[in-house]
Structures are given as structure tokens and as C-alpha cells.
Amino acid sequence: MTYELYYWPTIQGRGEFVRLVLEEAQAPYLDVAREKGGGAGIAALMRFLEGRDVRRPPFAPPYLKAGRLIIGQTANILQFLGPLHGLAPQAARDRIWTHELQLTIADFVAEVHETHHPVASALYYEDQKKEALRRAADFLKNRVPKFLGYFERVLERNNKPARYLVGTRLTYADLSLYQIIAGLSYAFPRAAAKSARKYRRVFALHARVQERPRIAAYLASPRRIAFNQDGIFRHYPELDAR
């Protein structure tokens, strides 16, 4: 089966968490909005959102079509893909724990977005710059240490030496934490450099994931969309740590 991933074609966004899993699993997939021809492109993506052809339409991208099944919400998609492709533990309690970690990452992602859009997503960054400066300062001072400190503890309490978040094998949560660190390093390079000295296990996990052959090949390919000023992770120098 070839999966169909529906997400915006010019940003990494939340769809990137799904792409990383598909790439690591070497699962065949179409990034539909980036494809050309009939049944592809933005029109195909919007057809699902408008719900004309789908009984249970997703709320927003990303969503995944797996045969006749349509799955929305990033964490939900990863919970589906993980066990099928060896990126989730076999034991039920460990699968639930992995999903819990992914939901915490989803909270982290939402807070990242709010550093540059603290008032409303419909407004331009320039329309809420004053509020963004305050929000980003609090995010870097209080929220980043809270989240990264938490994942540092999870790694420390898992296995020694702690290589992964759950058990002894890579899971989709590890891939997602990699993406968080990659995004923070782009958006807040000065703050990320300081964090790397404090949260060594988290940043070591990022480095290990980045070196995995399939991930390294993906990152070097045109399939990997570059970070840019339209995605979740945006680099505004004035928001970075002083």
C-alpha cells in the first residue's frame, strides 16, 4: 500500500512529524499537495477539508489516507503508523506511554507557534510583534526549560546509557523530539546553543537520529522542505535569547 499524506506543500509544519516516520520506515507514500497531475496538488487537499467526498472529514492537515482509512491529527497518525512499521513498542503500556510523550510534544509545538503568533493566527507577525516579544521571552525563560527538562528526565530514567525515550529501540516519539530540536535550533539558535549545554541527553538524541542512514538521506534530499518563515519554526532574531 502507498500512503497518501495530505499537508501544505511549502512548509514542514506538523506534517514533518509524519514524513520523518514514513522516511525512517521506508514506507511508500505520496506527499499529495506536492505532486502534479490529476488528483494531486492543493485541490486534492482541499477536497478532503471541505468534506464533499468524505463521510468523516479531518479538521485540518496533516491527514493520512491508508487504503480506505483517513486519519487526522499528527499524534493520531503516528499512533497508527508506529506499530505497523516497528516504531512503537509491542507492550500496550509502552505504546500508551509513547503516545503520551507524543501528545506532550504536540503541546510543545503549539507553544512554539505562539511565540510569533500570540494574538491570532490570522494576523501577520508584524501586527503582533510587541506581544510576540513578550511571549517569546517567557517561552525561552520558562517553557523551554520545562519541556526540555522533562524530556531530559525521561531519557535519564529510561535506560543507561539513555539512547531513546521508550525502551531500547527508536520510536516515533524520538523522531518527533528530533524535529523539535531541529526546529528550535533554526528558530532560536542562540537559546538552543545554551540549551544544548544543559540538556545533553536530549541534544545527543537529536544527533543520533540525524545520523541514522534513512533520516540522513531524507535530510539531504529535495523531499525535505527547508525551514522557512511560513512554518511553525520561524527565525526572527529579535525573539531569540540575548
N, C-alpha and C positions, 0 to 999 in steps of 0.2 A: 504494500500500500504506500502511495505517495501522499504525505500530509500536505495540506494547504494552509499556510499561515497568512492571516489577514492582518496587516498592520500598515501604518503610514510609510510611504516609500523613501522618505528623505531623512528620517531620524532613527536613532537607535531606540530610544524610549523604552517602554515596558515590553515591547516586542523583542528586545535584545535578550532578555532573560530566557525567552523561549528559543530563540535562534541558537544560543550557546548550548542548550541541551540537545537540540537536533544535530548540531555540528559535532559535538562530542560523541553522540550516539551513531554518527554516520547514517542517520535516518534520511531517506529521500524526502525532499519537501520542495514546494514551490512557495516563494515569497510573492504572493499573488499580485499585490499592488505594484510590484517592481517588474512584473512580467509584461510582455507585449502580446497583442493579438486579442481575439475574441475570448470573453470570459475572464479577462485579466484586468489589471490596472485599477485605478481609483473607482471606476464604475462598478466593478465586481465587489469591492469592499463596501461601497455604499449600499448596494442592493441588500446585503445582509443587515446592515444597520437600520435601514428603512423597514425591514421586516416583510417585504412583499412576498418573498418566496420561502420564508422560514416560519414555522409554527412557534418556535421558541427562540426569538432573535436575541443575540447578545446585546448588552447595554452599550459597549464601546470596544474598540480594538484594544489589545490583541484578542483574536479568537482563532481557533484551530478547527479545521474540518478533517476528521478522521473517518473516512468512509461516509456513512450517513449521520455520524455524530458530529455535532457542532458544540464546541466547548469555549466558553468565555472566561475572563478573569485570569490573570497571569498565574497566580498561585494554584488555581484550579487546573489549568492546563498542565502545569509542571507536576502536580499530584497525579494526573493521568499518565503523562509520559514517563515519569521516573521508573515505576515498576516494570513497564514494558521494555525498557532499554537498559536495565541494570544500573540505574542512577537513583535508586531508592532502596532502603533496607528491606529485607524479607519479613522481619518480625513486625507485627501490627503496631506495637508500642513504639518501635523505632520509626515507622512510617509516619505515625501521628506526630512524633517529636520533630521529624524533618519538616512536615507541613507547618508546624508551629513556628519553626525558625523562618520558614519562607514568609509567613504572614508578618512576622516582625520585620523582615527585610522590606516587605511592602509598605509598612508604616514608615520606615526609614526613607524610602523612595519618595513618598508623599511629602515628607518634611523637606527633602532636598528641593523639590519643585517649588515649595512655598517660600524658599529663600529669595527667589526672583519674581514670584507672583503671589505675594502675601495677601493682597486685597481681593483680586479676582482674576481668573484665567482669561477672561475676555478682554482685559486691559493689557496694553503694552507695558513692558518693563519700565519704560520711561515715564509712564503715568503713575507709577507706584514706587519710584526709586527711593524716596525718603523712607517709606515703610520697609522696603527691601533691605536697606542698610541696617535698620534696627533688627529685622528678623534674622538676617544672616549673621549678625554679631552674636545674637543669642544662640543661634544654631551651632556656631563654631565653639562657643564657650561652654554651652550646657548640653546640647543634644548630641553632637558628635561624640563627646566622651561617654555619654550614657549608652549609646548604641555600640560603639566600638569596644568600650569596656565590657559590655555584656558578651559580645561575641568572643572577645579575648578570654573571658572566664569559661565560656562553653568549650572552647578549644583546650584550655588548660585542664578542664575536668573530664574530658573525654578519654584520651589516651596519651601516654607519654612515650616517646615524643608525640605531641599532638599534631597530627597532619590534617585531619578532617574534622568537620563539625559533628558527624554522627558515625560511630563505629570506626572501622578501619579502611573503608573504601570511599571514594568520591561519590557525592550525591549532588542532586540538582541544587541543593542549598549552598554547597561550596561554590558552584558555578555562579550563583547569584551574588554571593558575597564578593567573589572576584569582580563582578561587574560594578558593584557598589564602590569598591576601592579604586577601580579604574576611572569611574566617573568622578569621584571626589578628587582624584589626582589631577584630572583635567579642569574641573570647576574651581577648586580651591588648592592650587599647587603648594602654596606656602603653608597653609594649615595642614595639608596632607603630609608634607615633609616632617612637620613637628609630630604628627600622629604616628608616623612610621617608627619614630624612636621610642614611642611609649607602648604601642600595641604591636609588638614584634610578631606574635603568632598570627595575627590577622593579616599583616602585610606579607609574612612568609607564605601563607596560604595563597594569597594573590599571585606571588611569584611562581609558586609551584603549578598553579592552574595555567598560568600564561605560558609555561614551558611544555605543557602536555602537547604531544605532536599534533593531534587533530585541532586543538584550540589554536596553537601557533600557526598552523596552516590557514585556518579560518581568518585569524587576525591579519595575515599577510595578503589575503585575497580581496578582490573587489566586493565580495559579499558582505564584508564588514563595513558598515557605514561609519564614517568618521564622526567623532563628537563635533557638534556644531551649536550655534546659538539659537536653534529652534527646538532643541530636545529638552529632556529633563535636566541634564547636567549642562550648565552654561557657565562660561568663564567671563565674569565681569570683575576686573582687577580690584575695583573699589569694594567688592564684597568679600575679598579674601582677607585672611588674617594679616594684621600689621606686625 
